[in-house]
Amino acid sequence: MKKDLKENAGIQLLLKKYKKIFRIPENLRYYSKTDYKNAEKKFLRYALLVRNV
């Protein structure tokens, strides 16, 4: 179990970093709650795959 936590720690840090980048006031005002969640998921997937955000 501890090994799984260590392996996921890097991914969790990247997700936290990219969520912080996405959560700007402009995005918070633009999207509705459901659209925001979908847009954030798409952004996170893009950011993790491309890693050039």
C-alpha positions as CSV (number, residue, x, y, z in Angstrom):
1,M,0.0,0.0,0.0
2,K,2.8,2.5,0.8
3,K,4.4,1.8,-2.6
4,D,1.1,2.8,-4.3
5,L,1.0,6.1,-2.4
6,K,4.6,6.9,-3.4
7,E,3.9,6.1,-7.0
8,N,0.8,8.3,-7.1
9,A,2.4,11.2,-5.2
10,G,4.0,12.7,-8.3
11,I,0.8,12.5,-10.3
12,Q,-1.1,14.0,-7.4
13,L,1.3,16.9,-7.3
14,L,1.0,17.5,-11.0
15,L,-2.8,17.5,-10.7
16,K,-2.7,20.0,-7.9
17,K,-0.3,22.2,-10.0
18,Y,-2.5,22.1,-13.1
19,K,-5.7,22.6,-11.1
20,K,-4.2,25.8,-9.7
21,I,-3.3,27.0,-13.2
22,F,-6.9,26.3,-14.4
23,R,-8.7,27.9,-11.4
24,I,-8.4,31.5,-12.4
25,P,-11.2,34.0,-11.9
26,E,-11.9,34.2,-15.6
27,N,-12.7,30.4,-15.8
28,L,-14.7,30.5,-12.6
29,R,-17.0,33.2,-13.9
30,Y,-17.2,31.8,-17.5
31,Y,-18.4,28.2,-16.8
32,S,-21.4,26.8,-15.0
33,K,-20.7,24.3,-12.3
34,T,-21.2,21.2,-14.5
35,D,-19.4,22.7,-17.4
36,Y,-16.6,23.8,-15.2
37,K,-16.0,20.2,-14.0
38,N,-16.0,18.9,-17.5
39,A,-13.6,21.7,-18.7
40,E,-11.3,21.1,-15.8
41,K,-11.2,17.4,-16.6
42,K,-10.4,18.0,-20.2
43,F,-7.7,20.6,-19.3
44,L,-6.1,18.2,-16.8
45,R,-6.1,15.4,-19.4
46,Y,-4.5,17.7,-22.0
47,A,-2.0,19.1,-19.5
48,L,-0.9,15.6,-18.4
49,L,-0.6,14.3,-21.9
50,V,1.2,17.3,-23.5
51,R,3.0,18.6,-20.3
52,N,3.6,21.9,-22.1
53,V,1.2,24.1,-20.1
